Amino acid sequence: MGILRDYQIKSVDSLREILKSGKRRPILVCATGSGKSVIMSKIISLVLDNDKKVLWMVHRRNLTFQMRDTLKEFFGIDSGIIMAGVDTDLENNVQLCTIQTYSRRINLGYFGVHKFLMDPDIVIIDECHRSISKSYQDILSIYHDKIIIGTTATPMRFDGRGMGEVYDSIVDVTSLKELTDRDYLVPVRYFVPNQINLKGVRTAMGEYMVKDLEGKMIKTKLIGDIVENWLRLAENRKTIVYAVNVKHSKAICEAFVSQGITAEHLDARSSDDERDAVFQRVQDGRTTIVCNVALYTEGLDIPSVSTIVIARPTKSMGLYRQMAGRGLRPAEGKKDVILLDHGNVIETHGLLDWEMEWTLDGKKRAWSKPSKRLTERLVKCRVCHKVFMGANVCPDCGTPVKSFGKKILTVEADLEEITKKEKFSMGEKRQWYGMFLRWAKYKKYLNGWVSHKYRGRFGVWPRGMDDVSPIEPTQEFHNYIKHLNIKFAKSRNKEKTQAALERGGELASEHELRQGFD
């Protein structure tokens, strides 16, 4: 029998109180990594104590098996599974099903087979933000007089509006910030290496059109930026990449492979066995990166994943939080999770641990925005590209805030970006000149190297620096040099590709082309 944490007990008690008050369709908001399955297993155990029956509905097969195992492990409860390819045992008072199988059996008239299929006392909808869809609505209409409990980390429709047309109350007792502060989740380090120009990208049903996004995101340079920044900031970390579409995901995967990094692609056509095999290789350390297209936005439990790359813009707050939340679970030796934003999602939606207030009003946005005070303090370091707030220096590279070039205003519909010209004091310039001197001496570079690197950093040739002595480099300096080295390596690969093409014309090998990926 498992022991529940205090906030999990509070969630159970709050849900019971809301049902006692007469509400029949509550949503229990369970932040990513809060132990939703354990909380709902406790609810189910209490229902069974009252000799009632429960139907649990999910949208993916692996979530069904996860819930079955949690019920058994924590509370010793056996459950039946109504799902294609699984033997059905309808004698249990708890039945777990996938929406796909259950919908088909409704349409085929299977309800005459056993009374339980038509008569649970409580229906629980996992990932209930999906329950606006027709398949769920058709089933819920049958159970209009039953208690319906929804559970999700993001209680909103895909278009961002509230879910009051299905549910009548919200129970929310903890947050990502609280879970992180108590070490139940790992902290997030946010980086925005570049921002995408989305001018001309059309929208449909409140989201960007995939065809338009592909034209923006599948450019060779942008894909190269993903690889370059991963090497600079997250090398060797187990990583999940979210792409625009299958073509984009495969291109990113190939770009990583061309740099000698073990990466694999999965999509909706991948079988369950293929998916299981890929993630087993991730667990074993044989595969480092998995590229996909929103395939693993929910229900993925691989705590060793410590980097999330979002390479697709989205207007959906829910999709953003679901994707980014896949790396929050703690694991042995895991101190944090890195979020690499290549899709403008932080500018659009903010940080994951910002406090949210949810509403059911279907005519309004389902969440409240952070205060203006918070958004004004969110800044981006122009040296290492880390996004943070509430500090005078970059937590990663130590660059003073005064030298940052951007503040990011987020979450409002009419987003703005405030830009300032980057300025350096003479003291900072002298410090960098001294660090360049120290590095050149260590590497035995020619004197001209220092002047050229100084000019690359500040846009002018060094003057009045004759009295500057070598200075021990800072972490900020090392980050900058690593960035230059990666850029230089890319340019050399590009030259090799061009040479290969000139030697062999159209007969240049695929291997040569991949070696020269930019």
N, C-alpha and C positions, 0 to 999 in steps of 0.2 A: 504494500500500500504506500503510494507516494505522499509526501508532505507538501502541501501547497504553500506558496509564499504569501505574505500578508496582503499584497495587492490582488493576488488571485482570489483569496478568501473574500476580500472586499468586493470584487467583481461578482462573485457568486451571490453574496448577500444583497448587493444592490439590485441585481437582476430579479431576485426573489421578491424584493420589496416593490419593484415596479410592476411585477405581475399581480401582487396582492392588491395594488392600488386600482386594478381594473384594466390596465393596458394589456393588449393581446398580441401586439406585434412589435416588440422592442428590438433594437439593434444593440448588440454588445460590441463596442469598439475595443479591439485588442491590438495594441501596437505590435509591429513586427518584432518577433522574438520574445514576446511577453508570455508565451506558453498557452496559446489559445486552445490547443487540443486538451491540455490538462484541465483548464477552466471548464470547458464544455463537457469533458468526461465527468467532472464532479457534478455538474448540472444533471447529466444523464443518470448518474448513480442516485441522485435524490429523487428523480422522477420514477425510477424503478422501485425505490423504497415505498412509493405510493401505489405500486402495482399498475403503473401506466406504461404505455408503449411510445417509442420514439422512432421517428424516421429522420435520418441524417442525410442530407443531399450535398454532393460536391460536383465539380465539373471535370475532375481529372482522376484517373485510376489510382495513381500513386497516393493521392490524398486519402482515398478510401482505406488503403492498407495502413497508412500512417495512423489514422484514427482507430482502426481495429487494434493495432499494437498498443496504442496509448491506453485504450479502455482496459485491455487485458493487464498491462504492466502496472498501472497505477491503482486500479480498482477491482481487478480480477473479473471483469465483465466480459462475457462472450457475446459476440454479435454476428448477425447474419449479413451477407453481402449480396445485394441485387445488382449484378453487373455481368456483362457479356463475358463468357469464358470462365466464369466462376460458379461452382456448384452452389445453388441457393438453398439455405436452411431457414425456412420461414417460422420455425418454432421459437426463435429468440424474440424477446420483446424489444430488442434494439436491432434495427435494420439500417445498414449503410448502403447508399446507392449513388451511382453517377446519374447526372441529369439526362445524359444521352440514352442510357438503357431504360430508365424509368419512363421517359417520354415515349420511347418506342412501344413499351409494354402497355402504356395507356392507349395508344393509337391502335394497338392490335387486340385490345379487349382482354388483357391478362387479369384484370381486376376480379374476374369471377373465380380465379384459381384459389385465392386465399383472402379471408376477411381483412388480414393485417394490411394488405396492400391498399385498402381503402379507409382504414380506420386507426391511424395513429392518434394519440392524444396530443402530442407535440411534434411539430416539424421544425428541424433546425437546418438553416441554409448557410453553408460555409461560403466564404467570399461573397457575401450577399450583395455587394455592389453590382453583381451580375444579374440580380433577380428582377431587373426591369425588363429583361429580354422575354420574348414570346414563349419560349420553351418553359421558363420558370413560371410565367404568369398563367399558362394553361394548367400547370399542376397546382399552383396556389389557389386558383379559382375553385378547385375541387375541395380544398381544405379551408374554405372561407370562414367556417365556424370553429376552427382549431386555433391553438396557440402557435404562432409562427415566430421563431427566434432567429434573427439574422446575426451573423458575426463577420467582421471585416476590420482591417486596419484603416480603410479609407471609405467611410460611409457617404459615398457620392455616386451619382450617375456618371457615365463616361463623359458627358458634356459639362460636368462640374456642378450641376444643380443638386438640390437636396432630394431625398428619397421618400418624401411624405406620402406619395401616392400608394406606397406599399406598407410602410412602417409607421408606427404611432409614437415612438419614444426612442431616446438614445441613452445608453449607459456607458459612461467613459470615466474610468477611475485612475488611470495612469497615463504616462506620456513617454515618448522616446527619451526626452531629456532626463526624466526621473530614472528610467531604467539604465541609462548610460551613467548617470551620477552614482548609481548604486552598483555599478560594475556588472549588471546583468546583460548589458550590451557594450560593444566596444565603441569608442569615439570615432567620428568621421573627420578625415582631413580632405578638404575640398580644393580642387585645382581646376582652373579654367584656362587651358593653354591657348585657346583661340575662340573667337566668336564667329558664328555663321551669319552671312547676309541672307536673310529669308525674304527679301523683296521679290515679289512676283510669285511666291508660293501660295497657292490657293488653299482654301479650307472647305471642308464638307462635314456636316454634322458636328461642328465644333472642334475638328481636328485637322491638322495639315494633311493634304493629299499626298499619298505615298509616291505617286509618279513624279510630282513636282519636287518632292524631297530628294528622290533618287538623283535627279539632275544636279542638285546642289551638293549632295554629300558624297557621291561616288567618284569625285575628282581625285586624281592620283595624289596631288599635293595634300589634300585633307586626310586621305588614308595614311599617307606618309607621316603626317603630324601625329596621328594616333600612335603609330609604332614608335616614333622618335620620343614622344613624351612618356610613353609607357617605359621605355628603356631608361629614361632619365629619372623618373619618379617612382616606378613600381616594378623594376626588373626582378624577375624570379618569383613574384607574388602570384598565387593562384587567382585567376581573373575571369570574370564574365563580361562579355562585350554585347551590348544591345545595339543592333543595326536597324536601318530603315526597312530593308526587304532582303530577300534571299540573295539576290545578286550582290548587294552591298555587303552582307555578312560574309559571303564567300570571298569577296575581294579583300576584306580586312584580314580574314583568316590566311589567305595566301600571302599577304604582305608580311604577317608575322612569321610564317613558315620560311619565307625567303631570307629572313634575318637569322635563321637557325633556331627559332623559338617553336616549341611544340604547341601547336594550336589545332583545334578541330571545330567544325561547323555542325550545328544541328538545326533542323527546321521542322515544320509540322509534318513533313513526310517521313521523318525519322521514326523508326519503330521503337516501341518501349524497350526492347532488348538493346537496340543501338544506343539509346539514351542512357540506359543503365550502364552499358559498357564504357561509354565516354566518361561518365562521372565516377566510375570506379577507377579509371585511369587518372582522373584528377585527384581522387583521394589518395591513390598510391604514389602520386608525384610524377607519373609518366607523362601526363598532359598538364600544361600550365594554363592555357587559355581556351575558353569555350566561347565561340561566337554564335549568336542566335538572333531571332527577330521576335522579341516579346514572348518567346516560348516559356521562359522561366521567370515570369514576373510574380508568381505566387507559388507557395508550397514547396519551394526548393530549400532543402536543409543540408547545406554543406558548410559547416562552420569554418573550415580551413580557407575558404574563399576570402581574400582580403583586399581585392581591388575590383571596383565596378567601373566599367567604361561605358558611358552613355553617349553613343555616336548617332543619336537620332533626336531631333527636336520634337517636342510634344506640347500641346496646349493642355493636356490632361494632368492635373495635379495628382490624381489617383495613380495613373500609370507611372509618373515620375517617382512617387513615393514607394510604389511596389517594386520598381526596378532597383532603385537605390538601396532599398531595405534588404536586398539579398545578401549583403556582406556584413550585417550587423552582429551576427551571433558570435559569441566568444569561442575561442579554442586555445589549446595549450600553446603558449608562446606568441599568441596573437595580441598585439597591443592596440591596433587600430585598423580601420578600413580606409582605403584611399578611393575617392570618387573623382574620376577624370571626366570632366564635362566638355564634350565636343558638340553639344547640341543646344546650347543656350538655356539649359533647364534650370540652372541656379538663378540666373537673371530673371527667368520667368516665374519660378516657384519658390525660391528662397532655400533656406537650410532645413534639413530634416528635423532637427530638434527644436524648431520654433514651435511654441505652444499654439495649438489649434482649438478653436471653438466651433463645433459642428451644429448645423441646423438641418431640419427636415423639409423646410420650405422649398417646394419644387419650382418656385418662380425665382429663387435667388441662388447665388453661389452657396455651396454647401459648407464652406468654411469661412472664418473671419480672418482678415489679414493681420500680420504683425503690426505693432505700432510703428509710427514714422520714426521714432527714436531708434528703433532697432535697425530699420533699413538704412538709415543714414550712416550707421557705424559699420556697415558691411563693405569691406574694401578688398581690392585685388592687388597682390604684390606683382609688380612688373618685372621682378627678377626671376622668381621661381613660380609665379602664377598662382600661388595659394590664395584662397578666398577665406577671410575670417573677419571677426569683429571683436571689439572690446579690448584691443591691445595697441600699444604705441609702436611696437616693432613686429615684423613678421615672425611668427612662432617657428618657422622652418629655417629661414636663412638669415634672420636678424636684421633685415633691412628696415630702417626707420620709416614710420608711416608717412612722414613728410615728403619722402621721395617717391611715394606711390603716385601713379598717374590716374587712377580711376576709383571712383566710388560707384557701387552698383546699387541702384534702386530697384526693388523687386516687388512682385506679387500684384501690384496694381495692373489694371487692364491697359492703361496708357503709360507703359514703361518708358523711362528715360535713362540715359546714361550721361553722367557728368564727366567731362574730360578736361584735364589740366595738362599743360606742358610739363614734362618731367624736369625738375631743376636739381642741380647738385651744388653744394657749397664748395668753396675752394679747399676746405679741409677734407671733404670726401674725395675730391679729385686727387689730392696729394696722397691720401691713404691708398687709393686704388693704384696710383702710379708706383708707390712703394711695394705693393703686393705684386704687381706685374714684374718689378725688378727682382723680387725674391724668387718668383716662379721661373723667370728666365735664367737666373743663376743656377737654380736647382736642375733645370732641364738642359742647361748649357746652350740656350738659344742665342742667336746673334742680337746685337743691340737694337737693330731695327724692329725686332719683334715687339718690344715693349711699346714703341711709339705707335705702331700700327694697331695693336690691341687697345691702347688708350684711345686712339681715334675712333675705333669701332665702338667703344663703350660710350664716349662722350660727344662724338661728332666733330671734334677739333683736335689738332695736333697739340702735344704737350708743350707748354711754355712756362718758364720760370720754375722748372722742377729740378734744376741742377743740384740743389742742396738736399733732395729727398733721399733717404737711405732705404734699403730693403726692409719690408715689413712682413711679418708672419701673416699668411693669408687667412681670412675668416671663412666660415662655412658658406657665406654668401658668395665669396670669390670662387670657392670650389664648385658650387652649383653653376656659376656662370661659365667656368672653364669646361665643365662637363657638357653643358648645353652647346658650346662652340665645337667641341670635339664630335658630338653627334651630328651636327650640321655639316661639319667637314667630311665625315665618313659618308654621309648621304651624297654629297657632291661628288666624291670620288667614285662611288658606285654608279652615279649617273654618267660620269665620263667613261667608265668601263662599258656601260650599255651602249653608248654612242659609238665607241670604238668597235664593239662586236657587230653592230649593225653595219658599219662602214666596211668591215672585213667580209661579212657574209651576206650583206644586203638582206633580202627577205628570208634568207636561209639561216639567219641567226637562231641558235637553239633556244628553247624555252628556258633552259637552265641559265643561259647567259642573260636573258631578259630578266629573270627573277633576281639574279645576283645584282642587277642594276636597278632594282625597284627604287623609285623615288616617291 
